[in-house]
Amino acid sequence: MAEYGELRGVVMPYKDPIKRLEYARAYNKNWYLKNTEEKRQYYLKNKQHIKGLYDKQKLRRHYNNHKHNLLKYGITIEEYNELLERQNHVCAICMGKETRTLGGTLCRLSVDHQHGNGKIRGLLCVKCNAAVAFLGDNPELVMRVLSYLEGK
């Protein structure tokens, strides 16, 4: 069956994906060039509101990432909070509180797990979590780092 427009000898630009993309790019570029000053004025007038929306979106994304990570490890938010209570709201390694912030809000401790079986070991701050990740869950390497730090 013939495509719409082929009967009149014209292939519509939105039927071909490449032509549609070219058309959209040209249209968007033209619109941007015509409306640059209006966009700038709108931004200057609504700067605080726009930044507030951006901060809310960042926090929402952080919260949703946290929920997704908990699902990835197979625990609920209640189980996470229970583990947090057992650790007195501090990192399991350095015994410090999380210092990383996102949008002015303190981030949560990261869930640490064994990569072989997925068993949860505890909650770590971002620095300790990165250190464990860089050492690759290798106890032998941890012992070499320890002896290096002690100067042996």
C-alpha positions as CSV (number, residue, x, y, z in Angstrom):
1,M,0.0,0.0,0.0
2,A,1.3,3.5,-0.9
3,E,2.3,5.9,1.9
4,Y,0.2,8.9,2.5
5,G,1.4,11.7,0.1
6,E,3.0,9.3,-2.3
7,L,-0.2,9.3,-4.4
8,R,0.3,13.0,-5.1
9,G,4.0,12.4,-5.7
10,V,5.1,14.0,-2.4
11,V,6.6,12.1,0.5
12,M,5.6,13.9,3.7
13,P,8.8,15.0,5.7
14,Y,7.4,13.5,8.9
15,K,7.2,10.0,7.4
16,D,11.0,9.8,6.8
17,P,12.8,9.8,10.2
18,I,15.9,11.5,8.8
19,K,13.9,14.3,7.1
20,R,11.9,14.6,10.3
21,L,15.0,15.1,12.3
22,E,16.5,17.6,9.9
23,Y,13.2,19.5,9.9
24,A,12.9,19.5,13.7
25,R,16.5,20.8,14.1
26,A,16.0,23.6,11.6
27,Y,12.7,24.6,13.2
28,N,14.2,24.6,16.7
29,K,17.2,26.6,15.6
30,N,15.0,29.1,13.9
31,W,12.7,29.4,16.9
32,Y,15.7,29.8,19.3
33,L,17.2,32.6,17.1
34,K,13.8,34.5,17.0
35,N,13.1,34.1,20.7
36,T,16.5,34.5,22.4
37,E,15.8,38.0,23.9
38,E,12.3,36.9,25.1
39,K,13.7,33.9,26.8
40,R,16.4,36.0,28.5
41,Q,13.9,38.5,29.7
42,Y,11.6,35.7,31.0
43,Y,14.6,34.1,32.9
44,L,15.7,37.4,34.5
45,K,12.1,38.1,35.6
46,N,11.6,34.6,37.0
47,K,15.1,33.7,38.1
48,Q,14.2,32.7,41.7
49,H,11.2,30.6,40.7
50,I,13.3,28.8,38.0
51,K,16.1,28.1,40.4
52,G,13.6,26.9,43.0
53,L,12.1,24.4,40.5
54,Y,15.6,23.2,39.6
55,D,16.4,22.6,43.3
56,K,13.2,20.7,43.9
57,Q,13.8,18.6,40.8
58,K,17.3,17.8,42.0
59,L,16.0,16.7,45.4
60,R,13.2,14.6,43.9
61,R,15.7,12.9,41.7
62,H,18.0,12.2,44.7
63,Y,15.1,10.8,46.6
64,N,13.9,8.6,43.7
65,N,17.5,7.4,43.2
66,H,17.6,6.5,46.9
67,K,14.4,4.5,46.6
68,H,15.7,2.8,43.4
69,N,19.0,1.9,45.1
70,L,17.1,0.4,48.1
71,L,15.0,-1.7,45.7
72,K,18.2,-2.8,43.9
73,Y,19.5,-4.2,47.2
74,G,16.2,-5.7,48.1
75,I,15.4,-3.6,51.2
76,T,12.6,-1.2,52.1
77,I,13.0,2.3,53.4
78,E,11.9,1.0,56.8
79,E,14.7,-1.6,56.8
80,Y,17.1,1.1,55.8
81,N,16.0,3.3,58.7
82,E,16.3,0.3,61.1
83,L,19.9,-0.3,60.0
84,L,20.5,3.4,60.3
85,E,19.2,3.3,63.9
86,R,21.5,0.3,64.7
87,Q,24.5,2.3,63.5
88,N,23.4,5.5,65.4
89,H,23.1,7.4,62.2
90,V,26.9,7.3,61.5
91,C,29.1,5.5,59.0
92,A,30.0,1.9,59.9
93,I,33.7,2.5,59.1
94,C,34.7,6.0,60.2
95,M,31.9,6.5,62.7
96,G,31.3,10.0,61.2
97,K,28.1,11.5,59.9
98,E,27.6,12.0,56.1
99,T,29.0,15.4,55.0
100,R,27.9,15.4,51.4
101,T,25.0,17.7,50.5
102,L,22.8,18.0,47.5
103,G,20.8,21.2,47.1
104,G,21.6,22.2,50.6
105,T,20.2,18.9,52.0
106,L,22.4,16.3,53.7
107,C,22.6,13.1,51.7
108,R,21.8,9.7,53.1
109,L,24.4,7.1,54.0
110,S,25.1,4.6,51.1
111,V,24.2,1.0,51.3
112,D,27.3,-1.2,51.3
113,H,27.0,-4.8,50.0
114,Q,29.1,-7.7,49.0
115,H,29.4,-7.9,45.3
116,G,29.5,-11.7,45.2
117,N,26.2,-12.5,46.9
118,G,24.6,-9.0,47.5
119,K,24.5,-9.4,51.3
120,I,24.3,-6.0,52.9
121,R,27.2,-5.2,55.3
122,G,26.1,-1.7,56.5
123,L,25.8,1.9,55.7
124,L,28.8,4.0,54.7
125,C,29.5,7.7,54.1
126,V,30.5,8.7,50.5
127,K,34.2,8.7,51.3
128,C,34.3,5.3,53.0
129,N,32.1,3.9,50.3
130,A,34.5,5.1,47.6
131,A,37.5,3.8,49.5
132,V,35.9,0.3,49.7
133,A,35.1,0.4,46.0
134,F,38.6,1.4,45.0
135,L,40.0,-1.4,47.1
136,G,37.7,-3.8,45.3
137,D,36.5,-5.8,48.3
138,N,40.0,-7.3,48.5
139,P,41.1,-7.9,52.2
140,E,44.7,-8.6,51.1
141,L,44.9,-5.1,49.5
142,V,43.4,-3.6,52.6
143,M,46.1,-5.2,54.8
144,R,48.8,-3.9,52.4
145,V,47.3,-0.4,52.7
146,L,47.2,-0.7,56.5
147,S,50.9,-1.8,56.7
148,Y,51.8,1.1,54.4
149,L,50.0,3.6,56.6
150,E,51.7,2.2,59.7
151,G,55.0,2.5,58.0
152,K,56.0,-1.2,58.0
